[in-house]
Amino acid sequence: MIRAVAALTVLATAQPARAANISDAEALAIVQKHCVMCHAVTPTHESFREAPKSVTLETIVEIKKHAATVYTQTVQTKAMPLGNQTAMTDDERNALGRWLKEQP
């Protein structure tokens, strides 16, 4: 009984991992892993010779420039990455979404 109460106390007071802010470097790592194969000056995805809609996401500045679109396409509708070819997780989407919302 004491163990159960202790476990419940820990669960009740612990901050969920997804509540933490993420750094620019972490956001960039998510985008590099899931978006840059298509959204680069020179895409590596075999289907693209240039970035779709001329949206490049290779730097923090570029990601911030397109933050609203990235948020809509990646977090809200989950339309990107296309067909989820890179297996972006909900945790990654949520983390990126929190970071995008913090951008001016």
For each residue, the residues with C-beta under 8 A, 3 or more apart:
1: 4 5
2: 5 6
3: 6 7
4: 1 7 8
5: 1 2 8 9
6: 2 3 9 10
7: 3 4 10 11
8: 4 5 11 12
9: 5 6 12 13
10: 6 7 13 14
11: 7 8 14
12: 8 9
13: 9 10
14: 10 11
15: 19 20
16: 19
17: 20 91
18: 91 94 95 98
19: 15 16
20: 15 17
21: 98 99 102
22: 26 27 95 96 98 99
23: 26 27
24: 27 28 60 99
25: 28 29
26: 22 23 29 30 95 99
27: 22 23 24 30 31 60 63 95 96 99 100
28: 24 25 31 32 59 60 63
29: 25 26 32 33
30: 26 27 33 34 88 92 95 96
31: 27 28 34 35 36 57 63 70 96
32: 28 29 35 36 58
33: 29 30 36 86 88 92
34: 30 31 74 81 86 88 92
35: 31 32 38 39 57 70 74 80 81
36: 31 32 33 39 40 44 57 58
37: 40 43 44 45 86
38: 35 43 45 47 48 51 52 81 82
39: 35 36 43 51 52 55 56 57 58
40: 36 37 43 44 51 56 57 58
41: 50 51 56 58
42:
43: 37 38 39 40 48 49 50 51
44: 36 37 40
45: 37 38 48
46:
47: 38
48: 38 43 45 51 52
49: 43
50: 41 43 54
51: 38 39 40 41 43 48 54 55 56
52: 38 39 48 55
53:
54: 50 51
55: 39 51 52 66 69
56: 39 40 41 51 62
57: 31 35 36 39 40 62 63 66 70
58: 32 36 39 40 41 62
59: 28 62 63
60: 24 27 28 63 64
61: 64 65
62: 56 57 58 59 65 66
63: 27 28 31 57 59 60 66 67 70 100
64: 60 61 67 103 104
65: 61 62
66: 55 57 62 63 69 70
67: 63 64 70 71 100 103
68: 71 72
69: 55 66 72 73
70: 31 35 57 63 66 67 73 74 75 80 96 100
71: 67 68 74 75 76 97 100 101
72: 68 69 75 76 77
73: 69 70 76 77 79 80
74: 34 35 70 71 78 79 80 81 88 93 96 97
75: 70 71 72 78 93 94 96 97 100
76: 71 72 73
77: 72 73
78: 74 75 84 93
79: 73 74 82
80: 35 70 73 74
81: 34 35 38 74 84 85 86 88
82: 38 79 85
83:
84: 78 81 87 88
85: 81 82
86: 33 34 37 81
87: 84
88: 30 33 34 74 81 84 92 93
89: 92 93
90: 93 94
91: 17 18 94 95
92: 30 33 34 88 89 95 96
93: 74 75 78 88 89 90 96 97
94: 18 75 90 91 97 98
95: 18 22 26 27 30 91 92 98 99
96: 22 27 30 31 70 74 75 92 93 99 100
97: 71 74 75 93 94 100 101
98: 18 21 22 94 95 101 102
99: 21 22 24 26 27 95 96 102 103
100: 27 63 67 70 71 75 96 97 103
101: 71 97 98
102: 21 98 99
103: 64 67 99 100
104: 64
